[in-house]
Amino acid sequence: MPLPEEAPPAEPQSPAQEKFFYGGQAVIEGVMMRGRQHYAVAVRLPRTKEIVVERGELSAPIYKHPFWKLPFVRGLALLVEQLHLGMKSLIWSANMNASGQDLEIGRREIMLSMAAALAGSLLLFIGLPLLLSSFAVHKTSSFQFVVLEGVIRGVLVLGYLFVIALLPDVRRVFQYHGAEHKTINAFEAGWPLEVAHVKRASLLHPRCGTGFLVVVLVVSLVVFSLVALLHPNFFWLVASRILGVPVIAGVGFEWIRFMARHQRNPVVKVMLWPVLGTQKFTTREPDAEQLEVAIAAFNAARQGEERAAA
């Protein structure tokens, strides 16, 4: 999931794309691509194998108001955007696939599923590391506690990604994730957006949301080490992990943005190794049909930008 970013592209583009990097997300049997002012979702229908596309304009204040473009604030905006646009795209893709089986998935059902998933994530990736660390290191305000908590959280995240990748349906999503990366990498390299060219592009991308997890884990170690200096009790320890999310997201986004903009620097290249390596957990080599879907979504998003600029 390359994160959208305003920055000079690697190759000269038309005025509609100037100073903007596209982002995106894999959905159910499809891909969402996000431009500066427009987005598009493309999925392949299960029965007819036809590619259908949903287009939309990004008109909410979070996409347009200058406040949400400020450094460190834009990291929080990214989280809100993923909840808004990502959820919207997932709902549409789920219903497109369900319609081929004469089913209809309501927004309520998906919202309940997402709420349950969020609650489970908080327990697994925040609650469990805190609990296990408190058993091993009784002094919760110590640096050793913070480091152990971070290591446990990292192992849980990577272990979770490894296990779910074994599921066939999740593997399909990871293939579409790979198709999304390849399409954006091909575009940024100035290659023609055709399957024969796009399939040669890399599965990995320096602005990927999975790599962002690595940055978040490192930033959280620093932030929570500072919190430990205040000697919080267990209640405030848990609260700091939740309240610290906006701060960690803001700092993490600026860090990964900096690395993406200076990826040719020898030191930054070394820093990017774990960022790129982690993406191997959530990307798989796509087939030609999946690449076609990703290209269709990207072209539809670009068309929206070009029409707006005309």
Secondary structure as UniProt FT lines:
FT   TURN            15..19
FT   STRAND          23..27
FT   TURN            28..29
FT   STRAND          30..34
FT   STRAND          38..44
FT   TURN            46..48
FT   STRAND          51..57
FT   HELIX           61..64
FT   HELIX           66..69
FT   TURN            71..72
FT   HELIX           73..81
FT   HELIX           82..86
FT   HELIX           87..99
FT   TURN            100..102
FT   HELIX           107..122
FT   HELIX           123..127
FT   HELIX           128..136
FT   TURN            140..141
FT   HELIX           143..164
FT   TURN            165..166
FT   HELIX           168..188
FT   TURN            189..190
FT   HELIX           195..198
FT   TURN            199..200
FT   TURN            206..207
FT   HELIX           209..228
FT   TURN            229..230
FT   HELIX           234..243
FT   HELIX           245..261
FT   TURN            262..264
FT   HELIX           266..278
FT   HELIX           279..281
FT   HELIX           288..309
//
